[in-house]
Amino acid sequence: MIAAVLDGRVDAGAIYDGAIGVAQRSNVSTENLITLAGSDPIPHDAIAVRIGLDEALAKKIQLALINLDKSEAGGRVIANSKKKLTGHVIAEDKLFDVVRRTAKIAEMPQAPSPTNDGFSATVTPGEAKFILPAPARKRFEWILETTRPNEQEYRMHVVVENEGQQYTFGFYVWKSSRSEPGSGDLSDLLKAGQKIIFVRTPSSMHMIARTPVITVTQKDESIVVTIRRKEEIARLFSGHPTEVVFEIKLPGDPLISKTVAVTYKN
């Protein structure tokens, strides 16, 4: 940014307060720069994860960083850091109020709320229902030329572990030799894909049920995954697992993973 201002490519720019010193140590002349305004202190070098990352994984990352200086190897990493770090701590949310105020003044769009909004898991003896937010896209394409044979293009599914066994179930699109390319809205995509329940083994996944035992439908701005056969519900939830993991993966988009508590009803 400093170089862009000095070269006349932009009229003004925003930098952190140490940037001038860095430029001067790199033999950049800064005498012609004028400070127009300064902000309140802002958080610097925060380590964050994206919205949608599995909460258990985010917690593991946080604990690893907090405890980094407590091991010999971690201590060496910190000691050799160019920014002369001494360790990591959990930041107080209020430290980011200045960022929120600045974003509001600049009329920046708000980030999506990191809540369970749009996700739910409800299990009864006769029906298990799982709701996840529908993708925001208006149009979808499947069986793309860039997709390798037998590669998975779409998945919107649920992962659960019950009595030592892992199951996955929901909506999938794979590119097979018999697949036909297509495009359309979400309802068209759901018609084109497969609705399956899998059991995972050490070497692979085996299909144990498909439509009509499991259905995947669109309702307003949500996708509803429903299992109605009592035997399959018992197979997946006999041990009353406390949580499931939703995963949404679309071509070209990062994986969204959300851990949600299961509600049991009689």
N, C-alpha and C positions, 0 to 999 in steps of 0.2 A: 504494500500500500504506500509506504514512504517513497519508493522508487516511482510509482505511478504519479504521485503528486509532484515530485521534483521534475519528472519528465513532461509534465503538462498533460498527461493522458486523462487525468481527473482533476477537478478543482479542489476537492477536499476528501478526507478519509478518516476512518476511526482506527485507532491502534491502542494497544495496552501500554501502560506507562513505562515499561522497560524496553519498548521497541526502539526508542531513540538511542539509548545506550548501545543496544545491539548493532544498530546501523553505524554508529560512530566507531565502534570497535572493528567494523568491516570497512573502515575508511570511506564511508559515505558522508558527504558534506550535508549537514542538516541546518546550517545557519539561516537559510532562507525559509524555513518552516515557521509558521505562526500557530500557536495553540489558540483555538477558538473557544473551546469549552472542555470541561472535565466532568466525569461522572462520579457518583459515589463509588466506594470500593466494590468490586464485583468478584464473584467466585472465579478462581483461576485453576485450570487443569483439573476440572472435575472428571471423574471416571463414571460413565453412565452406561446403561444398557437400553436397548430399544424396547418400546412398548410391544407387548406380545411375547417377549421372551419368557420361557418357563420360569415361574417364580422360584422353584427349588434350585434351578441352575443359577439364577441371579444371586440367590443367597450364598451359594457355594463360592461364587466369584468374589462376593463382598467379604466373606470370612477369610478367603485366601489372601486378599490384599491387606486386610487388617492385621493378619498374623504373619505377614511376610517378613517383618523385622525380627521375629521370634526364633527363626531357624538360622543356622549358620550360612546355608546357601542363599536364603533370602536376604540376610544381612549384607552379603557381598553384593547382591544386585542393587540394593539401596545405596550402599557406600560408593558404588561406581556410577551412580546416576549423574548425568550431566547437570541436572538442576539441583543437585545437593539435597535430595530428599532425606527425611529422617524417618518416614513411615506414612501410613495411611490411617485416616479416621473417618467415621461416618459423619457426613455433613448434616447440619441442621437445615431443614427445609426453608426456614425464614431467610437464610443467606441468599436465596434466589429471588427474593421479593423485588430486588432492584432490576433483575432481568425481566420479571413479569411486568413491572411498571414501564420499562423501556419498550417491551413488545407491544404493550397497550397503546403507548403514545405513537409508535410507528405503525399501528393498525395491522400488526402481523396476525396471521391466522392462528387460532388456538390449536395446540396439539390435542389429539384424542385422549380422552380420560382413561387412565390405566385402572379400570375397575372391571368387575365381572359383568358389566352391562352387555347384554346380548348373548351371554353364555349361561346355560343351566343344565343340570342333570337330575332327572327325577325317575325313580324306579319303584314300581309296584309289582306284586306277584304276576299280574297279567299283562303289564305294559311297561316298557322302559323308553323314556323319551329324552332326547338330547337336542338342545337348541343352540345354534351358533349364528353369529351375524353373517348375513349374505355378503359376498364380495361386492365392492362398490362399482365394479365394471358394468357397463351397459351392454357390451358385446364381448363374446368369447370365441376363440378359435381353438380347434382341437385336431389332433393328428397332424402336427406341423411337420414340414419338411426337415426342420432342424432337429427334430426329436429322433433319437436313435431307436432302432427296432427293440421292442419289448421294454422300452423305458416308460416310466410313469410320468404323465404330464400333469394330472390334477389329483389332489387328494383333499378331502374334507372329511376327517374321520375322528374317531374317539379311541383312545388307548386306555385299557384298564388291566390291572393285575389282580387276579382272584385266586386265592389259595395256591400261590406259587406258580401260576400259569398266566402268561400275558396274552391278551386278545386285542385285536384291532377291528373296528367295524365302521362302515360309513360309505362314502362315495369315492369312486376312483375312475380315472381314465388312463389306460395303457395303450401304447401304440403297438399293435400286432399286425401280422401279415394280412389279416382280414379287415383291418380298420379302414374306415372311409373318412377322409378329411371333411370337416364341417365347420359351420359358424352359426352364431345366433345369440339369443339372449340367455339368461340363466335357466329358464325352463327348458330351452332346447338342449343346453349342456347337460342338465340332469337326465334328460331322456337318452342322451347319447352314451352316458357313462354306466358303470356297474355299481350295484349296491350289494356289499358282501360283508360277511363276518369271517375273520381269519383267526386261527390259533397259531401262535409263534412257537416254533421249535428251535433247537440250537442251530440248525442249519438253514431253515427256510420258514415260510408261512404256508399253512394249509387252509383251504377254504372249507368252512363247515356249514355255511348257510348263505342264501342269497334271497332276492325277491321271490315270494312275497313275505318271507319271514322278517326281512328288514326292508324298510322303505325310506326313501330320502325325498322330501318334498320342500317346496318353497311356500312360505307363509309370510306375506307382507315383506318386511326387510330381514327376514330370518330364514335359515335352513333348519328343517326338523328331521332328525334321524329317529326312527321309531322301530323298536323290536317288540313283536306281539306274541311270539310263541313262548309259553311258560318254561319249556325245557331249556331253551336257549337263554332266557333271562336267568334261570337258576344256574346254568353253567357259568355265566359271566359274573353273577352277583351273589352267589350263595354265601360267600364269606363276608358280605356287606363291606366291600372296600370303601374307604372313606372319600376317595377322590378319583377323578378321571382326568386325562389330559386330552384336550382338543388340539388338533393340528390342522392348519389350513395352508396348502401350498398350491400356488398357481404359477404357470409358466412366466418366468421373468421377475417374479416377486420373491422377497425373502420369506422364509418359513414363519408363520405365526403359531405360537404354542401357548396354551393357556391351561393352567391347572385349576380345576373347579371342584368344590365339595359336592358329594352326592346326597340328594335328599331321598329318604326312603319313606314310602307311604303304604299303608295296608289297603 
